[in-house]
Amino acid sequence: MATIAGNSAYVLEGANNIREDLGNVIFNVTPYKTPFSSGIAKTTATADNHEWLTDTLATTAPSWDVEADTVGAATSDTRVRKGNYVGILSETATVTNKAEMFDKAGIPGKEMAYQLMKKGKELHMTVETALLGKNAKVAPTNSTAGEVASVASWINTNESVAGDGTANSASDGTTVPSPGTPAAFSETTLETLLDGVWNNSGDFANVSIMGQAGTIGSFRAGVSGIADSVESSAATGEIYNRVAVYQSQFGPIKVVPNKQMYDNTLYVLDMSSWGLAFGGGKMIHTTDIATQRSAEQKLLECYFTLEARSEEANAGYYAIS
């Protein structure tokens, strides 16, 4: 077949006469979700050792009174004082003066503004990972970084580890569990943990099951009461896939996949029983760093700690294959 060999697009592009085709939008290919830290209460930390008080309601059998009997002395449980250390996580944004001069694809304003937004999201994701990990608290000194006791370090009443694992031995943030060798998910084990959560949660409507996508997959395959709520729009023809729901013996529980969680772990979390305390009352503090040559630098820091207001209202199911 004969072709016209004149100035075709192929010829011009081969001769470098056609400009590059670079879209003027930057697409972030990394999902940004922080369901735990975004979903719990926020407060302010005013000391390195951030403390709070917990209390419990007595659960006793009825004791019938005789009419006009003498009232005895009242008794009360002692409130418990708990604390967690403030830790620091940071990111640094650096942009040269020359880079700010040029026309950059996908950046309508300053490059530094874009970098601060990006680094801020990265920092928030790192905080989420730290909160959901297996880390005991460490007191800060002039030479030692303070470390925040994570969720696993607080959960003690309701937890399950493998046969060769070791459960968390305290509820004060000083110890962590050793999960052991992963084994198949057991709904019976989950139901036992849910019993404990039910007995200690103020409102079960605040409870969620959270885990990595792979662990959620093992959970889905091993339970008998999972359901998906799917809604559609007749106007647009779109289908909206909602969060999965586990139909437990206490009612439906939201199942929330979380990319920042460790593998082989499921948490049953009463979101109302946790608090996230920030030093200075805000999540991110930005500091200008001295310019080196022609490079502008900014430091993003998060001073934070985790409050475990009622560890008994939560559960940790570890070592799930």
C-alpha positions in Angstrom: 0.0 0.0 0.0 1.4 3.4 -1.0 1.8 6.1 1.7 2.4 9.8 1.6 5.9 10.4 3.0 5.6 14.1 3.6 5.5 15.9 7.0 3.5 13.3 8.9 3.4 13.4 12.7 5.7 10.4 12.7 8.3 12.2 10.6 8.1 15.5 12.6 8.3 13.7 15.9 11.3 11.7 14.8 13.0 15.0 13.9 12.2 16.5 17.3 9.8 19.1 15.8 6.8 18.2 18.0 6.6 19.4 21.6 6.4 16.8 24.4 2.9 16.0 25.6 2.9 16.4 29.4 -0.4 16.8 31.1 -0.8 19.8 33.5 -2.1 17.7 36.3 -0.2 15.7 38.9 -2.0 12.4 39.9 -1.3 11.1 43.4 -1.1 7.3 42.9 -0.7 6.6 46.7 -4.1 6.3 48.5 -4.3 8.7 51.5 -6.5 7.2 54.2 -6.1 7.5 58.0 -9.3 6.1 59.5 -8.1 5.6 63.0 -6.3 8.9 63.8 -9.0 10.8 61.8 -11.8 9.1 63.6 -10.8 9.5 67.3 -11.1 12.5 69.6 -8.5 15.2 69.6 -7.0 17.0 72.6 -3.9 19.0 73.7 -0.8 17.6 75.3 0.9 20.1 77.7 3.7 18.0 79.1 6.0 15.2 77.9 4.2 12.7 80.1 0.7 13.3 79.0 -1.7 11.8 81.6 -5.4 11.1 82.0 -7.7 9.4 84.6 -9.9 6.4 84.1 -12.8 5.2 86.2 -15.3 2.3 86.2 -18.9 1.7 87.2 -19.6 -0.9 89.8 -21.4 -4.0 88.6 -23.0 -5.6 91.7 -26.0 -7.8 92.4 -29.1 -6.0 93.9 -29.0 -5.6 97.6 -32.4 -4.9 99.0 -32.8 -2.3 101.7 -34.9 -2.4 104.9 -37.2 0.5 105.2 -35.7 3.3 107.3 -32.6 1.3 107.9 -29.4 3.1 108.8 -27.3 4.1 105.8 -23.8 2.7 105.8 -20.6 4.3 104.6 -20.3 4.7 100.9 -17.6 2.9 99.0 -16.0 3.9 95.7 -13.4 2.5 93.3 -10.2 4.4 93.1 -9.6 6.3 89.8 -6.6 5.1 87.8 -4.0 7.6 86.5 -2.4 6.6 83.2 0.0 8.4 80.9 1.8 8.2 77.5 4.9 10.1 76.3 4.8 12.6 73.5 6.7 11.5 70.5 8.0 13.6 67.5 7.7 12.6 63.9 8.9 14.9 61.1 9.3 15.6 57.4 11.4 18.1 55.6 10.5 20.0 52.4 13.3 21.5 50.3 12.9 23.6 47.1 15.6 25.7 45.4 15.0 29.3 44.3 15.7 28.3 40.7 13.0 25.6 40.8 10.5 28.2 41.9 11.4 30.4 38.9 10.4 27.9 36.2 7.0 26.9 34.8 6.3 23.5 36.4 3.7 21.0 35.1 0.8 20.5 37.4 1.8 23.1 39.9 -0.4 26.2 39.7 1.4 28.1 42.4 4.6 27.6 44.3 6.4 24.3 44.4 7.0 24.8 48.2 3.2 24.9 48.8 2.8 21.6 46.9 5.6 20.0 48.8 4.2 21.1 52.2 0.8 19.6 51.3 2.5 16.3 50.2 4.8 16.1 53.2 1.9 16.8 55.5 -0.1 13.9 54.1 3.0 11.6 54.4 3.5 12.7 58.0 -0.2 12.0 58.8 0.1 8.5 57.4 3.3 7.9 59.4 1.4 8.9 62.6 -1.3 6.5 61.7 1.2 3.7 61.3 2.8 4.5 64.7 -0.5 4.5 66.5 -1.6 1.1 65.2 1.7 -0.7 65.6 3.2 -2.7 68.4 5.3 -0.2 70.3 5.9 0.4 74.0 6.3 3.9 75.4 9.8 5.4 75.9 10.5 8.4 78.1 12.4 11.2 76.2 15.7 12.5 77.4 18.3 14.8 76.0 19.8 11.9 74.1 16.8 9.5 73.7 13.8 10.1 71.5 10.4 9.8 73.2 8.2 7.0 71.8 4.5 6.7 71.9 2.8 3.6 73.3 0.6 2.3 70.4 -2.8 0.6 70.5 -1.3 -2.9 71.0 0.6 -1.7 74.0 -2.6 -0.7 75.8 -5.0 -3.6 74.9 -4.7 -6.2 77.6 -8.2 -7.4 78.7 -9.3 -8.7 75.3 -6.5 -10.2 73.1 -5.7 -13.3 71.3 -2.2 -14.5 70.1 -1.0 -17.7 68.5 -0.2 -20.8 70.6 3.5 -19.9 70.6 2.9 -16.2 71.1 2.8 -14.1 74.3 -0.1 -11.8 75.1 0.4 -8.2 76.3 1.0 -8.4 80.0 -0.1 -4.9 81.1 -2.4 -2.0 80.2 -0.1 0.8 80.9 1.8 1.2 77.6 5.0 -0.4 78.9 4.7 -3.8 77.2 3.6 -5.3 73.8 2.3 -8.7 72.7 4.4 -11.2 70.8 1.9 -12.5 68.2 3.5 -15.8 67.4 3.1 -18.0 64.3 0.1 -16.9 62.2 -2.8 -19.4 62.1 -6.2 -19.6 60.3 -8.8 -17.0 61.3 -11.4 -18.4 63.9 -14.8 -16.8 64.2 -15.1 -18.4 67.6 -12.1 -16.5 68.8 -13.5 -13.2 67.3 -16.8 -13.8 69.1 -15.0 -14.3 72.4 -13.2 -11.0 71.9 -16.5 -9.3 71.0 -18.0 -10.5 74.2 -15.3 -8.7 76.1 -15.7 -5.5 74.1 -19.5 -5.6 74.5 -19.2 -5.9 78.3 -16.9 -2.8 78.4 -18.1 -0.5 75.6 -20.4 2.4 76.4 -22.0 2.4 72.9 -21.4 -0.5 70.5 -22.4 1.7 67.6 -18.9 3.3 67.8 -17.1 -0.1 67.4 -15.2 -0.9 64.2 -13.2 -3.9 63.0 -9.9 -2.7 61.4 -7.1 -4.5 59.5 -4.9 -4.7 56.5 -6.7 -5.7 53.2 -5.1 -9.1 53.3 -6.2 -9.8 56.9 -9.7 -8.5 56.1 -9.7 -11.1 53.2 -8.9 -13.8 55.7 -11.6 -12.5 58.0 -14.2 -12.4 55.1 -13.4 -16.0 54.2 -13.7 -17.3 57.8 -17.0 -15.6 59.0 -20.6 -16.5 58.4 -22.2 -13.1 58.9 -20.5 -10.7 56.5 -22.6 -8.5 54.2 -22.0 -5.6 51.8 -24.3 -2.6 51.5 -24.3 -1.6 47.9 -26.3 1.5 46.7 -26.8 2.7 43.2 -27.9 6.0 41.6 -30.6 5.7 38.9 -29.8 9.1 37.6 -26.1 8.5 36.9 -26.0 4.7 36.7 -23.2 4.6 39.3 -22.8 1.9 42.0 -21.4 2.9 45.4 -19.8 0.1 47.3 -20.1 0.9 51.0 -17.9 -0.4 53.9 -18.5 -4.1 54.7 -20.5 -4.9 57.8 -20.1 -7.9 60.1 -23.4 -9.1 61.6 -22.3 -9.9 65.1 -24.2 -11.3 68.0 -24.5 -7.6 69.2 -25.5 -6.1 65.9 -23.7 -4.9 62.8 -20.1 -3.8 63.0 -18.3 -1.7 60.4 -15.3 -3.4 58.8 -12.7 -0.8 57.9 -9.6 -1.7 55.8 -6.6 0.3 56.8 -3.4 0.4 54.8 -1.3 1.6 57.7 -2.0 -1.5 59.9 0.5 -4.3 60.4 -0.3 -7.6 58.6 -1.9 -10.5 60.4 -3.7 -8.2 62.9 -7.3 -7.3 63.4 -8.4 -4.7 66.0 -11.9 -4.4 67.4 -11.9 -0.7 68.2 -14.3 1.4 70.2 -13.4 4.7 68.6 -14.9 6.7 71.4 -12.4 5.1 73.9 -9.3 6.7 72.3 -7.8 10.2 72.1 -5.1 11.8 70.1 -3.2 14.6 71.9 -1.1 17.1 70.0 1.6 19.3 71.5 0.6 22.9 70.9 -2.9 21.9 70.1 -2.4 21.3 66.4 -1.2 18.3 64.3 1.6 19.9 62.3 4.1 22.6 63.2 6.0 24.2 60.3 9.4 25.8 61.0 11.6 27.7 58.5 15.1 26.2 58.4 18.0 28.4 57.4 18.4 28.6 53.7 21.5 26.8 52.4 22.9 28.4 49.3 19.7 28.9 47.3 17.5 26.2 48.7 14.5 27.1 50.9 13.9 24.5 53.6 10.9 23.9 55.9 10.6 21.4 58.8 7.2 19.8 59.4 6.9 18.2 62.9 4.1 16.4 64.7 4.2 16.3 68.6 1.7 13.7 69.6 0.6 10.9 71.9 -2.2 8.4 72.3 -4.8 8.3 75.1 -6.2 4.9 75.9 -9.3 6.0 77.8 -10.7 2.5 78.1 -8.6 -0.3 76.8 -11.2 -2.8 78.1 -13.5 -1.6 75.3 -11.2 -2.8 72.6 -9.6 -6.1 71.4 -6.6 -7.3 69.5 -6.7 -10.4 67.4 -3.1 -11.2 66.3 -1.3 -13.8 64.2 -4.0 -14.3 61.5 -2.7 -16.1 58.4 
